[in-house]
Amino acid sequence: MTRDSGHRGSPGEQAVLLAAGLADIAAGALGSALGAVRGLARRSDTAELVAEAERDLTARGRLVLDRYASAPPAHLEVLARHALARRAAESD
């Protein structure tokens, strides 16, 4: 039985309904995750999958660090490189 969606109960009732909804979502996600783990456990190439996942995560981590940790080249340095490349091209 469902209640009328226009009816808003007390704050306590709302909190219980929200918690129940979140618990239902979490249980569904956990069930899906357990099914995936069971499927992986039955595979014969689990070690290779784990190694590949580790390589992928390492590569992603490297990309993130490169994106946020390194400073972009200085603007004047870029202009100087372009000028040197242009001079080299003109002298050829």
Helices and strands as residue ranges (DSSP letters): H 11-41, H 46-69, H 75-91
